[in-house]
Amino acid sequence: MSLTLHGAAYSAYTRIVRLVLEEKALAYEFEEIDFISEGMGQSAHPFAKVPVLAHNGQRFFETGPICLYLEEAAGGPALLPDDAAGRAQVRAAIAMLDHYIWPDIRELVTQQVFAPLAGGWPDDMLSERMEARLAKSLSAFAGHYGGGDWLVGDRFSLADCHFAPMMDYLMQTRQGLALMEERRALAAWWARMKKRDSLAATAFSLEAYPFAAKSGA
Ligand SMILES: N[C@@H](CCC(=O)N[C@@H](CS)C(=O)NCC(=O)O)C(=O)O
């Protein structure tokens, strides 16, 4: 199976796919597209996004479908529950993360992590608004997911791979640290997640990229 992933190591969505590849112990080529420094010219995605997975002469788009493709077409440990209800729970968790949680984490991280890296100042009012929204959405999410060892029951799944890169960014903000102080079950999930080899294997340093170096950060 010859797999090539196009994306940025710092892209949360690219990292989700890399986590799945690592968890399944699949060999793959990683073609880095540093879209912040260089633009998205190299992406084959119809909407100029990353990640894009190439396999057997075909290109696959959108993180959720790419991960489901790997689940169906590749070997390695199963990352979905055996029963239809469990699989629906995983897909619902992923949809909620995409629609109700990641947009606010992304905005918060843009302000608190990326703005200073580029030599700018965070918008603190916007950050406060995102923190308040995340206080509600993370509680709603934690009310349904993360009751067992992993987000959906006791089997590590695609839902855990999906949330981990988002949480890693969130925990780089003081607002995220404060939110996790008050959400013990999610914090415990994150502590378990942080120990997985796949997370270490996909670690990255923002300072290594030209967009950070240019600002002298
Ligand atoms: N719906 C897409 C979202 C992917 C996405 O938002 N990727 C970001 C990086 S994490 C991106 O390409 N950003 C560049 C841009 O929007 O110009 C998916 O599920 O793969």
PDBQT file of the ligand as one rigid body, heavy atoms in Angstrom, charges set to zero:
ROOT
HETATM    1  N1  LIG A 301     -13.099  20.139   6.023  1.00  0.00    +0.000 N 
HETATM    2  C1  LIG A 301     -11.668  19.973   5.894  1.00  0.00    +0.000 C 
HETATM    3  C2  LIG A 301     -10.992  21.033   6.748  1.00  0.00    +0.000 C 
HETATM    4  C3  LIG A 301      -9.512  21.056   6.556  1.00  0.00    +0.000 C 
HETATM    5  C4  LIG A 301      -8.909  22.349   7.039  1.00  0.00    +0.000 C 
HETATM    6  O1  LIG A 301      -9.602  23.258   7.547  1.00  0.00    +0.000 OA
HETATM    7  N2  LIG A 301      -7.621  22.434   6.873  1.00  0.00    +0.000 N 
HETATM    8  C5  LIG A 301      -6.934  23.652   7.224  1.00  0.00    +0.000 C 
HETATM    9  C6  LIG A 301      -5.650  23.318   7.978  1.00  0.00    +0.000 C 
HETATM   10  S1  LIG A 301      -5.999  22.538   9.551  1.00  0.00    +0.000 SA
HETATM   11  C7  LIG A 301      -6.571  24.377   5.968  1.00  0.00    +0.000 C 
HETATM   12  O2  LIG A 301      -6.431  23.783   4.924  1.00  0.00    +0.000 OA
HETATM   13  N3  LIG A 301      -6.407  25.692   6.102  1.00  0.00    +0.000 N 
HETATM   14  C8  LIG A 301      -5.947  26.539   5.033  1.00  0.00    +0.000 C 
HETATM   15  C9  LIG A 301      -6.994  27.428   4.485  1.00  0.00    +0.000 C 
HETATM   16  O3  LIG A 301      -8.158  27.325   4.889  1.00  0.00    +0.000 OA
HETATM   17  O4  LIG A 301      -6.629  28.229   3.646  1.00  0.00    +0.000 OA
HETATM   18  C10 LIG A 301     -11.258  18.570   6.326  1.00  0.00    +0.000 C 
HETATM   19  O5  LIG A 301     -12.012  17.936   7.048  1.00  0.00    +0.000 OA
HETATM   20  O6  LIG A 301     -10.184  18.090   5.920  1.00  0.00    +0.000 OA
ENDROOT
TORSDOF 0
